[in-house]
Amino acid sequence: MIQRNRRVTFLVLTLCVFFVPYLAISAEKKVVRIWHTETEPQSVAAFQQIINDFEKLHPDITIKQEALAWGDLEAKLTAALAAGSPPEASHGQAVTCASFYAKGLLRDQEDI
């Protein structure tokens, strides 16, 4: 349980470190969507506590988490990438990312 909470904490903080500077460019309130596969209630609650703490420090940013089963995440992410509206943060397996790249669904991140 402690190791899972540490992993969840690390994931959320890492995502925030990468996206907060990008979001700070604009003065308007930003929404960051995070899709993950930590569907167990205690994991979702741990994510939410970290999100709540982060939002207190950054009131101009709202983080919305969505916990999905692995199979649902891949299908939903594929559709969102194809539509040009993926979440700001997600995770997946290397083979899935390679598949997205081969299909031309990923974009270069050098401009961020």
N, C-alpha and C positions, 0 to 999 in steps of 0.2 A: 504494500500500500504506500509506504513512504517513498519507495523508488519510483512508483508510478506518478505520485504527486510531484516529485522532483523533475521527472521527465516532462510532465505537463507544464510545470512552471518554466522550465528551460525553453520549451517550445514557444510558449506565449511571449516570454521576454525576448527571445531571439527575433520573433516576428515583429514585435513592437520596436526593437532597436532599428530594424531595417526600414520600417514604414513611418515612424514618427517624424524623422527629418523631412521626408517627402510630403507628409501631410501638413507640416508646419508652414509650408510655403504659402498656403492660402489661409485667409482669415475666417472663412466660413467653417461651420461645424462639419466635420468629416465623419463618415461611417466606414469602418473597416469590417468587412465580412471575413470570418474565419471558418472554414469547413474542415472538420477533423473526424477521426474515427474512434474517438474515445467516448463510447456510448453508455458506459456504465454510469449510473447515477452519481456515484461519488467522484468520478472523473469529471463529469459535466459540472458538478458543484465546485470542484477545485478550479476548473477553468473559470467559472463565473466569479469566484472570489478574487482571482488574479485580475480578471477584467475589471471588477468593481474597484479594486485598489488602483489600477492603472487609470481608470476614468476619473477618479478623485484627483489624481495628479495632473491629468490632462482633460479638463472639462470641455474642450473644444473637439474632442474625439469620442465617438461612440463605437464600441466594438460589439458586433453581433456574432455570436458563435452558433454553429449548426453542427450537431453531432450526427453522423451518417454511418451506416454499415459500409464496409469496404466496397462491396459490389455497387451499392447506391452511390458512393462517392465517385467512383470512376465513371459511371454512366452520367451522373449529373455534371461532373467536371468536363467531360467530353462535350456535352451539349452546351454548357456555358462558354467554353473556349470557342466552339464553332460559331456561337452567336455573338462573340466578342464581348461578353459580360461575365468573365470569371470572377471569383472572389479575390479580394486583395491578398489573401493568404490561405494556403492549403498545404497538404502534404500528400505524399503518395510513394509508391514503390518505384525504384529506378527503372524497371521495365515499362511501367506505365508512362513515365516521363519520356522515355526513349520513343515510345509509340506516339505520344503527342507530338514530339519533335519531328518524327518521320512523316506525320500527317500535316505538318505545317501549322499546328495549332499553338505553338509557343512562339513568343516574340523575343527579340534581343533585349536584354535588360541593361545594356551599356548606358542608356540615356537616363537612367534613374539615379 
